[in-house]
Amino acid sequence: MSYRFCYGATGSGKSSYLQSMILEKAEKSLSSYVRGEEKTLRHYLYIVPEQYSLETEKNLVLRSGSAHGILNVDFLSFGRLSYRVFQESGMPQRKALNDVGKALIVRRVSSLCEKDLTALSGKMSRPGYVTKVKDLISEFMKYDLAPDDVRDLADYAGERGQSALSARLTDVATIFDGFLSFEKDKFLTGEERLDLLAEKIPDSALIKGSDIVIDGFLGFTPRQYKVITALMKAADDVIIALPFGEDGGVPFSSLVPGQKLDPQDLFYLSRKTACDLMRCGKAAGAERGEDIDQDLAQKIPPRFSDNPGLAILSKALFRYPAPSYGGKNEAPSCVRLMCCSGPREEVRSMCIAISRMVREEGYAYRDFGVVTGNIETYGDFIDEEAAFYHIPVYVDRTRKVVENPLLESIRGLLSVFLEDFSYESVFHYLRAGLSGLSFARIDALENYCLANGIHSRRAFEKSFLPEKDVLSALPESAVRELSFVEESRKQFLQEIAPAHLSGRHTAAERTAALYAYLEAVHAQDKLERLSDDFEAKGDYVRSSEYAQIYAALIDLFDEIYDLLGDEKISAGDYLELLEAGFSSLVIGTIPQKVDRIFVGDIERSRMNSVKVLFLLGANDGNIPRSTSKGGLLSDFDREFLENAGHELAPTPREEMYIQRLHLYMNLLVCTERLIVSYTRTDAARASLRPSYLVSLFRQLFPGLTEEYPEQAPVEERLTGEEDALRYLSRGIRSFADGALDGNARERESFLTLYGYLALQQDTREELKDLTKTAFLRYDPKPLPEAAARDLYGDTIEGSVTRLESAAGCYLQHFLRYGLHLKERDEHRIDARDAGTLIHEGIQRFSEELEKENLSFRSLTPEDARRLTATAISQTQDARFLESARNRYSLSRMEKLLYRTATTLAFQVQKGDFDPAAFEADFGEDGSYTFPLSDGRKLILHGRIDRIDLCVLEDGTCLVKIVDYKSGDRKLEEDKMRAGLQLQLVLYMEAVLRGKVTGIPQSDRMEPAALLYYHFADPVLSGKDAVFSGTGEDPADVQKKVKEKILLSLRPKGFVVEGAVPHLDTAFTGDSDVIRVKKKKDGTLGVSKDVRTLDGLRHLGADMERVCCHIAEEILSGNVTADPKILGDRSTCTFCPFADACGFDRRLPGYSYHAIIPYYSSGEVTKDE
């Protein structure tokens, strides 16, 4: 029994030496056994990390010179060693428990002991918490801590004032106890497997008398140390290989157990591991043999014997003080430093460099390696760019499965039953990608459900077809649509039926039902087809994910079945269990080709020697990378618990030193060239700083100059026609805009390349399309005369709103009134519904007034409240009564109607005007007509919200038009002349011309006011707020509040100066009925809202001309996308057709049509 170390710097040949030694010994032992010189065959074990085992075995096979040289050599990881030993010992095999199984147990145990938790109570159902607890329990098990040890840590924290940390640890210890009890004697975690392995090693014939090499490790966990101690007891010779070199610290030969070490030394981790292994040797009673020093008598590691630049790097990197290479202007050709604008450009530059080196210098792809400190960001860029340049790569990473159709379909399906067929759950399921319903059926079903408020199981189980007599009265097209939706409903219910279980069932029964559903929808076949599609498109990463996900899900089902199969569980808890399992599902991939580039992470990945190494992302934040682990224990918590007497995972500070050693080892796997690159910005174009590593390289190689590959001549950045076409696609827009006119060389290169590709058959057509797109500009053309006539005929008939829509944007008008596009109906209450209800409420209120022989002049608050309740109770919109929320909205509408009615009564009582009509129709007989050119005409009709009249003593009838608005709107002349506010003026003209039903025409009628009334029940705030003073009468305060509210509810618009005394018969200062003000001398204050009678008449005539112009434009086929804009609001702001019109200001020809403020010459506005 002996152990010894083999140490040396990276590149010194430790692994090569040990592999050759093992092969030589194994061959000799095998030959002796074959000749009968030895009675038993001696075994040789080569133990490496799991990810190295295949590569190590391949290297040994290639290194072996005979056909039988490795028959008695085993290449193992600790995990594979345990299987071999357990198989030999014949011990009963317990089911292995992976991360998914652990997560399921943690979720179940936490729900069972919820009442015993404090800090984690109520949190375990939150996303990510199960994973955090599972990871922490795994860490405790890995470092050989029992639940009582965790409670010791909790006591340690509590005694030192860290009560929150103590509470968390106590809760974790509780869950940890339940976890161990649940899996005891039934399952075996990876951590427990090592303990059992250590117990069985002394009885293993495989281990007894064997020679063992442990290579590729930087450190070990306490449980692994137990296994190594057992190996030292049973084996003849154990050799442990560790990286080590001169770094100013304690020499390897001087190390002793318990020695104080400096963590800032580069090889601190190797020293610490060696000291721990010496303690293991002492505990095993094993003698320490003669160590193997691979650096002995080697000034230059063999890997760099022909490369002085890399040799300097191996001896000087992260050593202080560090020697430099050559003189100021001398730099080795083997080291390059590149700077790029961003990560994608950095990866693209790397791919270009690799393509050129393969083509021009004869490299194979396997001669390259890539490492990065941020595989999450760079991995996707490398996949995409490598696929474009046809470079085979393998990115060493595991991917969490997110937004996969299989998992999303299951989430949606179970949510359908949990949420009683809510709209969100049903269409989450249907659109997840696994349903057998076609997109057309899903769209039709969704439109029907939105329009009819179908959002419950009861509603879905009823037929969507109406009664036969109703159905027979419908048009044939409507019957076809309804039948199509009904068939879709039946297909949906039939599809999900296998998964439905009512009441409480066991986890096994729920899993079986879910599996039956997956079989019914042929989930596996669909995923295989999707995988094949991705593979055909060259997306091998997603192809691999879709190929593996179904088997991973079935494994999860097996875990649930084995772990919790007999337990009764609710549907909600079952979904939470699945979510815990989904969060732990990861998809790994294996290299598909031998000649490919390995892409790895600095910390996680290890690669064999390569000729050329690229280090990407040498930026601050990536190197060194943040060492924060997150989870339930923060960095501060780990630092705090460092002296608590129990070893845990390395603290952030220790991780920084470990990260530095990983970086050192990865940088020196190359034999010919090392290319380091960094970026100026990240993927989101935020500024980045270069890593400290960049400055170290500048110190080591003073003559090193940075390269900027994006600034290289065009011909050096292109690798083929595809690359050239992409370059043109990015630059042709700039060429079209004239951006290359100032750079003669780049312009010439661009045109030369364009001319070449234009002559190539493979690229000619695509280049034409690119050119057409680059020079694309919006050139509005009217509809052909025949098409416009087919759409509209010779007559434009409709409401004033239609003309306003066209004035805002003629394309919007064409989409709405020409193509009849509309937003899909939704069965919900929105602002328009509320406005409609108030409009109808005011009309019914006035009708009730008339029935009871009341008027607004005599209306009392009590009558108003009673009549408001009556008017609201008569609403015909059943949606307001469907839910508590909608009923509350209805009660708010009742309050708003009461406020409106009382305010209207107040305003009527203050003036001489009386309401003459509510919701008055005009032009219904086609009489409100305007002649247009070529015999065409415009016919307007509509409905006026309110008409008030005031008959003077001389018989003159003054007319006030009030339009109700749910939003606060102001009447603006510039918008009126642009055609955006035509309603009030044209309503007035309709009254004056006698076109309104119930309002006879009279030559004595004159316009008095055009007003917008805002439906509101205001809350006073800011400068309008009213505060009661000390001792002030509450009635006086209430009166002030009422006055403020009435002032805020004054309508906005134009009033004729001569009509003001009749609108508010008696006021001084500010009127509380209209927005005008009197000066001290009794004259009206200056205001643009006060107009002369002639001015308002002229304005009416002008607006009629604007209407005729708009109608002429419509009939002539104007469909221009010319949205109007005023300030920060444009027609596009609330346009429902934004996704269909194509308006894009980035394209030439598209622009907003600014509304020019109108300034009158004096005859209209009093203040000019």
N, C-alpha and C positions, 0 to 999 in steps of 0.2 A: 504494500500500500504506500503509494507516494504521489505527490502532486508537484507540479512545477509550472513556471510561466514561460511563455514565448512572447517577447515584447519587442517593439520597434516602431519607427515612424511609419506613417502612411506611405506606401510605395516601397517599403524595405523588403517585401517578399515574405511576410510571415505566413500567409495562407498558402502560397506556393510551396514553401519549405515544408509546412506541416502536411500538406496533401501528398507531396512526394515521399515524405517519410512514412506516412501511413500506408501508402501503396507498396512501398518497398518491404515494409515489415509484413504486410498482409500476404504478399506473394511468397515471401520466404516461409511464413507459417503454413500457408496452404500447401506448398511443395513438400514441407516436412511431414505434414499430415497425410498427404497422398503417398509418400514413400514409407509411411508407417513409423517414422521417427517420433511422432507425437501422437498420443492416444486420443486426445481431444483437440478439436479445431478451435484455435484461439480467435476471438472476435475483436474487431476494431470498430469503434463507434465514433462518428464525426457529427457532433451536435452543433447546430446553427439555428438562428432565428427562423421562424416558419417561412418567411418570405424568401429566404436564401436557399432552402433545402433543394429545390429543383435545380437551381443554377449551380449549386455546389456539386450535386450529383452529376450533372452534365459535364462540368469541368474535370471531375475525377475520371469519368469514363473516357473522355478525350485524352487525359494525361496518361491513363493506363496503357501500357505497351503490350499487354497479353490478353488473351481471350478470357482468362479466368482470374485476373488480378484483383477483381473487386467482389468476388463471391463471398468473402468473409468480412466485407466492410459494409456497415450500415450508415446511411445518411439520414439523420433524424433531427426533428425539433423536440422540445420537451413534450409537446402534445403527442407526437407520433411515438415517442419513447414510452409514454404511459400506455398507449394502446398495445405496444409490443409486450410490455411487462405484464399487463393485466391478462392478455391473451395467454401468455406462458403460465401464469399462476392459476388460471382457470377460475378467477373470482367472478361472481355474478355481475353482469353488466347492467349498470343503472343508466337510464336515459340521460344523455348529456343535455344540460340546460344552457341554451344560448341566451343572447341579450334579449331576444323577443320573449322567451320564456320567463326570464327574470322580470321583465317589465310587466308581464301579465300577473305574475305572483305578487309583485309590489302593489299593483293596482288593486288586486283582490284583497290583500292583507290590509292595505290602508283603509279600504271601505269597511272592513270588519272591525278595525280598532279605531274608527273615527272618533268615538267618544273619549278615547284615552289621549288624543292628540291635543296639543295646545297651539304651538306656533304654526304647525302645518294643517290645523283644522280648517276644513273648507277649501283648501288650496289644491288638494291632490287631483281634483277633477279639472284643474286648469291646464291648458296646453303646456307641455314641457316639464311639468313637475314630476310626473312618474319617472321620466328619463333622468332627471336630476337626482332623485332619490336612488334609483337603480344604479346610476354611475357611482354615487358615493358609497353605497353598500358594496359594490364590486371593488372599489378602492380599499375599503376596510378589509375585505376578504383577501385581497391580493397582498396586503401588508400584514396579514395574520392577526387582525384585531377581531375580538369577539364582542358581542353586544355589551358585556360588562366593561370592556376596555373603552367602548364609546361613552358609556356612562361616566367612567373616570374622567374622560376628556370634558364631558359636560360639567362635572363637579369642579374641575380645574378652572373652567371658564367662569362658572358661577361665583366661585370664591374670589375671583379677581375682577368682579364687576361687569362681566360680559353676559348679562342675563339673557339677551336675545339669542346669542350664540349657544348658550347653555340650553335654552328651550328647544332650539332646532335640533341639537345633538340628542337631546332626550327623546324627542319624537322619532328621530331616525333610529335610535336604539330600540324603541318599541316596535317599529316596523321591521327592523333587522331580526329581532326575536321571532316575530311572526313568520318572517321569510324562512328562517332556518327550520322552524317547526313544520312549516308547510312542505318543504322539499326534503326533509330528513328521511333517509332510507328509500326514497322514491326517485330522486334525481341527483345528478352530480354536476356541480358547477366546475368550470375550468380551474378555479382556484383550489377547490377541494380535491380535484384530481391530482394536483401536485403533492398534497399531503399523503394521499393514498399511495402515490408512486414512491415517495420516500420510505413508507412502511414496507413496501413489497420488494424494493431493490435488494436487500440482503439475501432474499431467497431466490433471486433470478440467476439462472444459469447463463443467460445472455450477458449479464454484467460481471459476474464473478471471473476474476482473472483476466479481464479484458483491458485493452488500452483505449483510452477515451481522449478525444480532442474536443474542446469547447471553443468555438471560433465565431467571431462576428458580433459579440456582445460588448456593450460598454458598461453595463451594470446589471444587477439582478434584484428581484424582489425577495423579501424574507422567505417566502415559500420556495422560491427557486434555490435559495441558499440551503434550505433543508434537503432538497434533492441532491445538490452538489455534495453536501456533507455525506449523504448516503453513498454517493458514487465513489467518493474518496475512500470510504471504508471497504467497499466491495471490489473495486477495480485494482489492477496492478499499478497502472500509471495513468494519471489524469493531467493533461496539459491544457492550460487556459491561455488563449491568445488575447493580448490587450494592446491597443495602440499606445505608444509612448515615445517621447523624444525629449531632447533638451529644451527646457523652458524656464530654467532658472530656479526650479523647485527642487525638492528632495530627490536624489538619484534613486532609481528603482531598487538598486541593490541595498540601499540603506533603509528601506521601508520596514516597519515593524507594526504589529497590530496595536491599535489605539493611538497611533502617532497623530499629532496635530498637523493638519494640512491646510494650505492656503487655497481657498476656493477660486482665487483669481488666476492661479496657474492654469495654463492651457490643458494640461493632462491631469487636472485635479480628479476628475471622475475615474480615470484609470488607477490612480493611486488609491483612492478610497475603495474601489472594487478589490484591488489587490490586498489591501489590509483586511477587508471583510473576508476574503477567501482564505487568508492566513488563519483567521479565527476558526473558520470552518475546518481547515486542515488540523488545527490543534484539537478541536472537538471530536474529529474523526480518528485521532491518533495516527494520522498519516504523516510520514516524513516528507520534508520538502527536498525535492531533488535539485539538480543543477538546472538553473534557468537557461533559456535560449535567448540570447541578445542578438537580434537581427541587425542592430545598428553597429555592433562591434566590428571594428576595422573597416567600416564603410563610411567614407566621408560623404558620398553621394548615394542616395537610394537607387537601387538597380533600375527602377521604373524611369528615372530621370537621368540616367547616365549619359545620354546623348542630348540632353536638353538643359543647358545651364540656367536658363531663365526659370523653368519650373523647379529646378533643384534649389535655387535661391529661395523660391516661394516656400518650398517644403521646410526649409531650415529657419526662415525668418518670419513667416506670417504669424501674427499674434505674439511675437516675442519682442521684448523691449530691453535695451535699444536694438533696433533691427538694422542689419546692413542693407545697403542699396546696391542696385545692379548697375555696373558701369558708370559712365559719366553723365553729365547733365543732358546731353543730346543723344544719348545712346539708349535704345529700347530694344528688348528682345522681340523677335518676330513671333514668338510663341504666345505672347500675351497681348490682347487687344481690349480697348475700352470704348464702348459705344454709348451714345446718348440719342434718345428718340423722343418724339413729342408725346406719345402715349403708349399704353400697353399693346393695343392692336398693331400700331405701327412698329413697335419693338418686335413683336412676333413675326410680322410680315418681313421685316428686315432680316431676321434670323432665317426664315424660310428661303428668302432670296439667296443669302450667303450659302446655305446648305446646298441648294440646287446648283449654284455655280461650282462649288467645290466637288460635288458628285460628278458633274458634267466635265469639268476642266481638269481636275486633279486626281480623278480615279478613286475617290473614296466610296465606300459602301455606306448605306444608311445605318447599319449597325455600328459603324465607327464613330457615330455621334451620340452624345448624351446631353440632356437638358435638365437642369435643376432650377427651382425657384422657391422663394420663401412664401409665395402666395399662390398655391395651386388652385384655390377656389376661383380667383380672378383669371389667371393665365390659362387654366385648363381648357375652358371653353374657347378662348381665342386660338389656342394651339390646335384644337380639334378642327375649327373652321378653316383657319388659314392653311394648315397642313393638307386638308382635303382639297382645297383650291389648287395648291401647288403639287398635288399628287405625291405627297411625301408620307410614307407609312409611319405612323407614330403609335405609341402605347402610353397613355397617360395613367400613371399609377395612382389611382384614387378610388375611393368607394363613394357611391352617390346615394344620398337619401332619396327615397322614392316620393316625389311630390307631384300632385296634379296628374296622376296616372288615370286613364279612363277606368281601369278595373277598380281601383280604390275609391275613386270619386263616385262611381256607380253604386258601390256598396254603401258608402256614406249616404248618398241620396236616397237609396232604396229603404234603408232602415229609418231614415228621417221621415219618409213618407208615412210609415206606420206610427212613428212616435208623435208626429205633429198633425195627425189626423188629416192627411192629404192636403196640407197647406200648399198654396201656389208655389212658394219658394222651394219646398222639398220636392214636389212633383217634377218641376222643370229642371231642378238641379239633377235629378236622376235622369230624366229623358235626354238632357243635353250633355251628359257626362261621356257618352260615346259607346255605351254597351247595349243600349236598347235596340230592339229590332224595328222600331218605328222609323219610317223615313223622315227626312228633314221636313218635307212638305206636310206630313201628318202632324209632326210636332208643332210646326208653325201654326197650322190651322187649329189645333187643339188649344194652343196657348192663346191665340186671339179670341177664341170662343170663351175660354175661362176668364180672361181679363174683362171681356165685355159683359159677362153675365155673373161675375162674382162667384165662380165655382172654386171653392177652397176648403172643402170638407169631404170626408168619406161618403157621407150621406148624399151630398150633391153629385159625387162622381158615380154613385151606384144607381142614380136615376137616369133614365134615358134622356138624351139631349133632344130628341125629336118631340115636337108638340103634339097635341091631340090631332086625330085624323082630319077633323073638319077644319082646323086651323092650318094643318099641313097642306091640305088640298087647295086652300085659297092662296098659297104662296106661289111666286113665280118659279118656273122650273129650275132656274139657276140657283135660287135660294134653297130649294129642296135638295139639289145635288150637293151643295156646300154643307148643309146640315147632315145629310147622310154620310158624307165623307168624315165629318167630325165624329159622328156617332160610331162609325166603324173604328176610328182611331181610339175612342174611349174604350170600346170593348177589347181591342187588341192590347191596350195598356194594362187593363185590369187582369186580363188573362196572363200577360207576361209576368206580372209581379206576384201572382197568386201562390206559386210554390214557396215563396219566402214568408208568407203571412202566417203568424202564429198568434192566437189571442190568449190572454192570461199569462200565468207564470209557467215557465218551462226551464228545463235544465240547459246548461250551456251546450251539451252534446246535441240536444234536440234543435236548438237554434242554429248550431253550426251545420247540422245535417240539412235543415231547411234552406240555409243559404247556399250550401253546395248544390242542392237540387235546383235552385234558381240558376246558378252558374251553368249547370249542365243544360238546362232548358234553353238558355239564350246562346249556347255554344260559345261561351266566353273564351275558352282556350283557343278555338279555331280563329276567332276574331283577332285575338292578340298575336297569333302566329302570322296572320295576314298582314297586320300592321307592322310587325317586325320585318317581314319580307319587303314591304314597301319602303321602310326606312333604309334597309340594306341596299335596295336597288338605287336609292337616291344618294348613297354614299354616307349616310348618317349611321355609322356603325355603333356609336355610343347608345343612341336611342333604340337602335335595333336590338342591341344586347339587353337593354333594360326591359323591353317588351317581351323578349324571348324568355327572360328569367322570372318575371314578376308573378306569373300564374303559379309556378312551382313554389315560389317563396310564400305566396298566399296560402297554398295548400299546406305547407309546413306550419304556417301560423295556425291554421285550423287544427292540425294534428296536435300542436302545443296546447291549444285551448281544450281539445278533447281529452288529452292526457292529464292536464293539470286540473281542469275545473269541470270535467264532463258530467259528473253526477250532481253538481250543485245547481239548485234552482236559482235562476237569475232573471231579473226584469229586462225588458227590451232596452231601457236606457242604460242600465249597467253593462249590458252586453255590448252596446255600441261604444261605451267608454273603454271596455276591454280591448275591443278591436282598434280603437284609436291609439291606445297604448302600444299595441302590437305594430300598427302602421308606422308609428314614430320611430320604431327601432328597426324597421326593414331597411336594409342597405343592399345595393346591387354592386357586386364587384365584377371586374372583367379580367380576362387573361389575354396575353399577347396573341394575336392571330397570325403573325408572320415572324420568321426568323430574322430576315433583313428589315429591321425597323428601328426607329429611334425611341429610346426609352426616355420618358419625361417623368421626373419624380420631384418629390417635396424634400427640402433640405433636411428636415427632421425625420420624416417617416420612411423615406425611400433609401435604399442602398443599391448602388449599381457597380458592376464590375468595371474593370479598366476599359476606357474608351480612348480613341485617338484625339477627338475634339470635344470639348465640353463648353456648353453655353450656360451661363448663369444669368437668368432673366430677373428683372425687377429688383436690382440692387439699390433699393430706395429705403429711406428711413420709414419704419413701419413694417417693412418686410424683413429687413436685416438691420438690427435685430427685430424679430417679430414680437408683438405683444404676447406676453406669457400668461396673461390672465386666463384662468380656466373657467371662470363663471361658475355656475352650479350653486349648490347650497352653501359651500364654504368659499368666502371671498378671499382675495389675496391677503388682506389684513388678517383674516381668521387663520389662515395657514401660517403666517408669520407668528401670530400670537401663540399657536399650539405647538410651535417648533420645539419648545422646551418642556412639553407636557409629559415626556417620558415614553411616547409611542411614535414610531416612525410612520410618516405618511408620505404621499407623493411629494416630489421635490417642490420647494417653495418657488415663487416667481424669480427670486434672485438666483437660486440654484439652476433653474431652468435656463436662465440667460447664459450661464457658463456652459451648460450642456449644449445649448444651441450653438455656441461658438465652436465647440469641438466637432459637432456635426458638420458645420460649415467648412471647417478646416479639412475634414476627411473627404467631403464631397468635392471640394475644389481640386483635390490632388488625385482624382481618379483618371485624369487625362494624361496622355503620354506625349502629345505633340502640341496642342494648342488649347489655350483657355481664353474664352471670349466673355467678358463681363459687360452687361448693359444695364442702363437705368433710364428712367423716363422723367420728363419735366412735369407731367401731369398724370393724374389717375384716369380711370375710365370715364369718370364724370367731369373731366377737365378741371378738377381742382389741383392747385399747385402742389408739387411734391419736391422734397429735398433728396439729394443723393445720400446713400448710406455712408456710415463711417468707413465701410470697406473700400469705397472709391478713393477716399483720401489716403488710406493705407497703401493702396496700389500705386498711387502717385508718389508716395514716399519711397516705396521699394523700387520703383522704376521711374526715376526722375525724367527720363527721356520719353515717357509714354505720352502720346497725344490722343486726345479724344477724337473719335470718328462720328460723323453725323450722316448716316447712310441715307436719310431722306433728302439731303442736299446734294447727293451725288448726281452726275449727269443721268438723264433719262435712260440712255442706252445701258447704263450699268445697273439700273433698277429693274430691268425687265428680263424675264426668263423664257418667254414664249408668247404665242399669239393670245392665249387666254389672259395672261398678265397684261399684255399690251392693250387688249380690249378693255380691261378693267381700268387701266390708266386713262384711256381715252374717255371712258364713261364718267370718270371723276373730273376730267379736265375740260370736256367739251362745253359744259355750261359756262366755265370761266372764259373759254375762247369766244363763245357767243356774246358774252358781256363785255369783251374787249380787255379782259384782265391780263392777257398775255402780250398786249401790244407794246408794253414797255420792256419786255425781255426778248430780245431778238433771237438769242440762242435757243431758249425754250420754245419760242413760237416756231422756229424752223424745225426743231426736233418733233414737235407736235404734228406739224403739217406733213413731214416726211413719213412719220409713223401712220398717220391717217391715210396718206396716199398708198402706202404699202398694203394696209389691211383692206382698203377699198378694192384692191385688185385680187384679193384672195377669195376664193369661192366659199370657204367655210365661214368667213367673217363678214362678207359683203352685206348680206341682208340685215344682220344684227347691227352693223354700223349704220345702215340707213335708218333703222328705227331709232338708234341713239341720236343721230343727227336731227331727225324730225322732232324728237322730244326736247333736245337741247335748244332748238330754235323756236320751240312752240311759244306762241303768244295768243292771248285771247282776242279773237277778232269777231265781235258780235255781228251776227247776221239775222235779219228778220225772217220770220216764217215766210215761205212762198205764199203768194196771194191766194192761191187755190186752197192751201192748207188752212190759212187764217179764216177764209170764208167758210170752210167745212166746220171749223171749230166754233166760230162765233156767229156766222151768218152776216146779215147786214145791220143787226141790231144788238147793242149792248144793253142788257136788262139786268138790273140787280140793285143791291143796296149801295149806300154811300161808302160803306166799309170796303166794298169790292174796289172802288176807285182809289181809296186810300191805300189799299194793298198794292195796287199797280203803281201808284206814285212812289211808294216805298221801294219797290223793286219789281220791274216788269217780269223778271224770270220767276219770282215768287208767285205773281199773279198767274202766270202760265201754268205753273205746277199745280196750283190750287184749283183754278177755275177752267183751265184748258185741259189738263190731264186728269183733273179731279183726284189728285193725291190728297190723302188726309192722314192724320195721326190715328193710330188704332184706338178703338174705343176701350176705355177702362172703367170697370165698375168700382169707382171710388169717388169720394167727394173732393173736389179741388176748388180753387178760387172762383173759376167760372160758374160752377154749380152754386156756390154761395151767392154770387152776384145775381144769378137767375132767380134764386129763391127770394132775395130781397126785392128785386123788380116785381115779381109776381105778388109778393107780400104787400107792397105799397098799393098795387092795383086792387087787390082784394080788400085792403084796409079802406080805400076810398069808396069801394062798392058798399062795404058795411056801413060806412058813414052815411051814404045816401039812403040806404035801407032804413036807417034809424032817424032820418031827417036831421042829421047833424052836419056840421061843417067844421073846417079847420079853424075858423074864427072862434067858434064856441067850444072847441075841444078842450076838455079838462084832462089832467094826468090820469085820473081814474078811468075815464072813457078810453083814453089812449091805451092803457094797459089791458083793458078788457078786449078791445077790438084787435089789438096786436095778437093776443092769445088766440082769438078766433081765426084771424088770418093765417097764422102759422099752423094751426091745427088742420087747415084745409089743404096743406101741401100734398101734392100728388106724387112726389118723389119718394118712393119706398126706401131708397138707400139710406135716408136720414134716420130710419127707424130700425136698421138691421143690427146695429151694435151699440154698446154703451158709449163708445167713442163718438159715433155719428149722432147719437141722441144728444150728447153733450154739445156737439157742434150746432145742432138744431136749437138748443136752449140759448146758445150764444147769438144765433141769428135772431131769435126772438128779442133779446136785449137790444141788438143792433136796430131792429125794425122799430122798437119802441123809441129808441133815441132818435131815429130818423123822423118818425111821425111827430114827436113832440117838438123837434127842431123846426120841421116844416110848419107846424102850427104857429110857433113863435114868429117865424119869418113872415108868414101870411098876416098875422095879427099886427105886425109892425108896419105894414104897408097897405096899399090900396089894391094890390093884385089878389085875385082869387084863382085857385086851380080850376081850369076849364076842362082838362082832359088828361087822363093818365094812359100811357101805352097806346097813344093814338096812331092809327095807321094812316099812311099817305101813299098816293100813287098806285093803289091796288087795282084801279080800273085802267091803268096804263096811260093816264092823262098827264102825268108829270114827265113830259117828253121834251127833248132838246134835239133840234135838227143838226145833222152833221153833213160833211161833204159827200158828194156822189149819192145823194138820196138816202144815206144811212142815218140812223138815229140812236139816241141814248134815252132809255126809259128808266127812271129811278122810282123806287118804292122802298118803304121801310116803316119804322115805328119810332115815334117820338116818346121819350119817357114821360115828359110832363110839359103841359102848355098852361101858362097863367095869363089871364087877361085882365085889363083895367080899362073900363070905359069912362072917358072924361065927360065933363058937362057938355062940351061942344060936340059930343058924339064920336070923338076920336077914340079908337080902340088900340091901346098899347099891348104889345105882345112880348111876353118873356118866355124863352125856351130854356128848359133845365134838362140836362143830360146827366144821369147817375153813373158814377164810376166807382169801381171797387178800389182803384188806385188813385193816388193824389195827382191830378193832372191840371196843368195850367194851359190856358189858351194863348198861343203864341202866333203872331202874324207871319213870321218867317216860315213856320211849319204849315200855316194855312196856304200860303202862296206856293209852297212846294207840293201841295196836294196831300199833306199828311194829316191835316185837321180840317176836314170839310163838313163834318156832320152838322154842327150847330148853325153854320151860315145857311146851308142848304135846307135844314129843317125850317129855319125862319122863312126862307123863300117859299117853301111848300105851303106854309100857313098863309103868307101874304097873297099867294096865288090861288088860295082856296082849294088846295089839293088834299087837305086833311079831312078825314071822315069825321063828321060832327062839328066841324068848325067852318061856318059859311064864309065865303069870300066877301070882303068889304073894301071899298076904296078908301075908307077912313082908317084902315089898319096901319100902324106904324111899329117898327121894331123898337124894343125898349132894352132888352138884355139878352145876352147869350152866355149861359152859365153852366159850369160843371159843378155838380155836388158830389163830394166824396163820402161814400158810405163809411162811417167810422164811429167808434165809441171811444173817443180819445182818453188817454191817461195823461194828466198834466205832469210835466217834468221840466227840469232846467229853469229857465227864466219864467215859465208859465206856472210853475208850482205855487201852491197856496199853502202858507203855514199859519196856524192859529196862534195869535198872540196871547199873552198871559191875561186871563180874565175876559177874553173876547167871547161874545155870545156865539154858540155853535151855529145858530141860524144864520148869523151874519157870515160866518166862514162858509157855510153851505151855499149861500147866495153868491159869494165871490167865486166859488168853484163853478157854479152853474154859468155865471157870466163868462168866465174864461173858456169853458167848453163851447159855449155858443159862439164866441168869437173865433175859436179855432175851426168851427164847422161852417163858417161863411163860405158860400160858393165862390168860385173863381171864374173870371171871364170878362167880357166887355159889357159895359152899360152905356146907354145914351145919356148924355149930360142932362137933357131936359126931363128924363124919366126918373132921375134920382129921387126927387121929392115924393114920388109915388111908390118907389121901392122901399123907402124908409121915411115915413112921414115926419118924424121928429127925431133928430139926433144932432149932437154936437161932438166935435172931435171925431173919433173913429166910429163909423156905423157898425152896429152889431148884427146887421143883416147882409150888407154887401161890403166889399173891400174898397171903400172910399173914405176920404177924410175931409172934414171941413176945417177951414182956417178960422182964425178968430173973427175975421170980418164976415164970416158966413159963406164965403165962396169956397168952391171945391179945391182941394189940393191937387197939385200936378200929379197925373198918373196916366200911364199908357193904357190902362184899362177903361178910361173914360173917353168915349167917342162922341163925335157929332152925329146927328141924324143923317146928314148927307154922306158923311164918311162911311157910316155903316151900310148905307144903301150902295155906295160905290163898291164897297168890299164884297157885298152880295153879288153884284154884277161880275166883278172880277173872278169870284170863285166859280160862277157858272161857266165862265170862259175856261178856267183851269179844268173843270170837269170835262168839258167838251174836248179839250186838248188830250187829256188822258184817254178818253174813249177812242179818239182818232188813232192814238198810238196803239192801243190794244187791237183795233180792227185792222190796222196795217201790219200786224204780225210782230210787233216789238216784243222780244223775249230777252232783252239785254239784262245781264247780271250787273245792275248798277245800284246797289244798296245805298240809301241815303244815310248820312252821318251828321250829327250835331253834338258837339262836345264829346263825351265818352260813350254816347249811346248811338247805336246804328240799327238799321232794319234787321241786321243779322243777329242782334243780341238775343231775341226770343224767337227767331225763325225756326219752325219745325222741320224745314227742308235743308238744313245746313249740311247734312250728310249726303244729300242727293244733288245739290246744285253745282258743286265743283269750284265755287268761288275760293280763290287762293291769292292773296295779295303778293305772294312771292313770285307769281308768274306774271310776266309782262302783259299788259292789257287789262288786268284786273285792278280795280281801284274803287274806293268809296266816292260817292257823289256828295260833296260837302254842301250843306244847306247854307246859303249866303244870308246873313241877317238882313232883314228888311227894314229900311228907314223910309218912312213916308215923307211926303213933301209938305204936310201940314194940314191937309183937309180931313185927315182921318183921326189922328191922335191929338189930343188937346195940348200935350206938353211939347210939341215940336215948335 
